[in-house]
């Protein structure tokens, strides 16, 4: 039986990365609670399909979280359409895996750009509206913020960064009546995790972690826990309840990983080298969508550049 949260009824909830996975399910679950979701992401067809499932008050907006000016324009348009923005969930994210030295710099940096800088851009764009509504801002973090993991340097760095960012702005937002929360999830059944598991070496390494770290957890219970955290405006939300215990043990985790990680990396090194080429981009459908959006943007910029260089003199202002 679904728990009812009257505090969510009638609230406008913005979710980034809402085209698929956790973002899409959160939008549907918030709609079930009477909220009005505003879905933001890169895949308009998927966004439209999810919005249709959320009911007539849901809207969808195509935007790249790494494009700060465009995201600010989107935030203003959402507030104008809905009248208010009460909840923002900074969920957009991608991942890549593999040894740091073998990871293409563009792929590594793009994870940081989307996950960390994209979250910062989301806060910058939407906090003015949240200040007006005295609303709630939720940053989606990860188990990767609690413990380092070999072959996941980009993702761990980005999620540790968003956790620190949310902690840092919490007192600042509180001055304006805005509450800030952080949500933590372990390996959860999303397109991103399935994409990582498509890499045989990464999947094998994860399978050798101790339980429950080696388990892929179902998405709906994690989303339910996050919805409850949003309704309560909780500072910390755990998609899987056992993650709470890791908060007290996190000081010891880097040492444990450093003690046992090298043995596993040495064992897998030949296979990692043989499959390095397949890790040129972020994993899963979300990674492919991000790559496609960037490719379209580059082509559009190139076409615009060609048009500018071929404009006859004296006609530019017409």
Residue pairs with C-beta under 8 A, 6 or more apart in sequence:
2 32
2 224
3 224
3 228
4 33
5 33
5 227
5 228
5 231
7 231
7 232
8 30
8 33
8 34
8 35
8 87
8 227
8 230
8 231
9 33
9 34
9 35
10 34
10 35
10 36
11 34
11 35
11 36
11 86
11 87
11 135
12 35
12 36
12 38
12 78
12 82
12 83
12 84
12 85
12 86
12 87
13 27
13 30
13 35
13 36
13 37
13 38
13 86
13 87
13 88
13 89
13 230
14 37
14 38
14 40
14 75
14 78
14 85
14 87
14 88
14 89
14 126
15 23
15 26
15 27
15 30
15 37
15 38
15 39
15 40
15 89
15 91
16 23
16 40
16 41
16 65
16 88
16 89
16 90
16 91
16 92
16 118
16 122
17 23
17 40
17 41
17 65
17 91
17 92
17 93
17 286
18 24
18 26
18 27
18 37
18 39
18 40
18 41
18 47
18 50
18 60
18 91
19 39
19 41
19 42
19 43
19 46
19 47
19 50
19 286
19 289
20 43
20 46
20 190
20 191
20 285
20 286
21 190
21 191
21 192
21 219
21 286
22 91
22 140
22 185
22 188
22 190
22 219
22 222
22 223
22 226
23 39
23 41
23 89
23 91
23 92
24 39
24 46
24 50
25 219
25 220
25 223
26 89
26 91
26 223
26 226
26 227
27 37
27 39
27 50
27 51
27 54
27 58
28 37
28 50
28 53
28 54
29 223
29 224
29 227
30 37
30 54
30 87
30 227
30 230
31 37
31 53
31 54
31 55
31 57
31 58
33 227
33 231
35 87
36 57
36 58
36 59
36 82
37 51
37 54
37 58
37 59
38 58
38 59
38 60
38 61
38 78
38 81
38 82
38 85
39 47
39 50
39 51
39 54
39 58
39 59
39 60
39 61
40 47
40 60
40 61
40 62
40 63
40 65
40 71
40 74
40 78
40 92
41 47
41 60
41 62
41 63
41 92
42 62
42 63
42 64
42 289
42 290
42 292
42 293
43 289
44 60
44 62
47 60
47 61
47 62
48 60
50 58
50 60
51 58
51 59
51 60
52 58
59 78
59 81
59 82
61 74
61 77
61 78
63 70
63 71
63 74
64 70
64 71
64 293
64 297
65 71
65 90
65 92
65 114
65 118
65 119
65 121
65 122
66 113
66 114
66 117
66 118
66 121
67 121
68 121
68 124
68 125
71 121
71 122
71 125
72 124
72 125
74 125
75 85
75 125
75 126
75 128
75 129
78 85
78 129
79 85
79 129
84 129
84 132
84 133
85 126
85 129
85 130
85 133
85 135
86 130
86 133
86 135
86 136
87 135
87 136
87 137
87 138
87 230
88 122
88 123
88 126
88 130
88 135
88 136
88 137
88 138
89 138
89 140
89 226
89 230
90 118
90 119
90 122
90 123
90 137
90 138
90 139
90 140
90 162
91 140
92 114
92 115
92 118
92 119
92 122
93 114
93 115
93 118
93 140
93 158
93 192
93 286
94 110
94 111
94 114
94 115
94 192
94 282
94 283
94 284
94 286
94 287
94 290
95 111
95 152
95 154
95 155
95 192
95 195
95 196
95 282
95 283
95 284
95 287
96 103
96 107
96 108
96 110
96 111
96 154
96 155
96 279
96 281
96 282
96 283
96 287
97 151
97 152
97 155
97 196
97 199
97 202
97 279
97 283
98 151
98 199
98 202
98 272
98 276
98 279
99 151
99 265
99 272
99 276
100 108
100 153
100 154
102 272
102 273
102 276
102 279
103 153
103 154
103 279
104 279
104 280
104 281
107 154
107 279
107 280
107 281
107 282
108 153
108 154
109 154
110 282
110 290
110 294
111 154
111 155
111 158
111 282
112 154
112 157
112 158
112 161
114 158
114 290
115 155
115 158
115 159
115 161
115 162
116 157
116 158
116 161
116 162
116 165
119 139
119 162
119 165
120 165
123 137
123 165
123 169
126 137
127 137
127 173
127 178
129 135
130 136
130 137
130 173
130 176
130 178
131 173
131 176
131 177
131 178
134 176
134 177
134 178
135 178
135 179
136 178
136 179
136 180
136 181
136 230
136 233
137 166
137 173
137 178
137 179
137 180
137 181
138 180
138 181
138 182
138 183
138 226
138 229
138 230
138 237
139 162
139 163
139 165
139 166
139 180
139 181
139 182
139 183
140 162
140 183
140 185
141 159
141 162
141 163
141 166
141 182
141 183
141 184
141 185
142 155
142 159
142 184
142 185
142 186
143 184
143 185
143 186
143 187
143 213
143 243
143 246
144 152
144 155
144 156
144 159
144 160
145 156
145 159
145 160
145 162
145 163
145 182
145 184
146 184
146 243
146 246
146 247
146 250
146 253
147 246
147 250
147 253
147 254
147 257
148 156
148 253
148 254
148 257
149 155
149 156
149 257
150 205
150 257
150 261
150 264
150 265
151 202
151 205
151 265
151 272
162 182
163 182
166 180
166 181
166 182
167 182
169 180
170 179
170 180
170 235
173 179
173 180
174 180
179 233
179 235
180 235
181 229
181 230
181 233
181 234
181 235
181 236
181 237
182 235
182 236
182 237
183 226
183 229
183 237
183 238
183 239
184 236
184 237
184 238
184 239
184 243
185 217
185 222
185 239
185 240
185 243
186 212
186 213
186 215
186 217
186 239
186 240
186 243
187 193
187 206
187 213
187 214
187 215
187 216
187 217
188 216
188 217
188 218
188 219
188 222
188 239
188 240
189 216
189 217
189 218
189 219
190 219
190 284
191 284
191 285
191 286
192 283
192 284
192 286
192 287
193 216
193 284
194 284
195 283
195 284
195 285
195 286
195 287
196 202
196 203
196 206
196 283
196 284
197 203
197 206
197 216
198 283
198 284
199 275
199 278
199 279
199 283
200 271
200 275
201 268
201 271
201 272
201 275
204 268
205 264
205 268
206 213
206 214
207 214
208 214
208 264
212 240
212 242
217 239
217 240
221 239
221 240
222 239
222 240
223 239
225 237
225 238
225 239
225 240
225 241
226 237
226 239
228 234
228 237
229 236
229 237
230 237
236 244
236 247
238 244
246 253
265 272
281 287
281 288
281 291
282 288
282 290
282 291
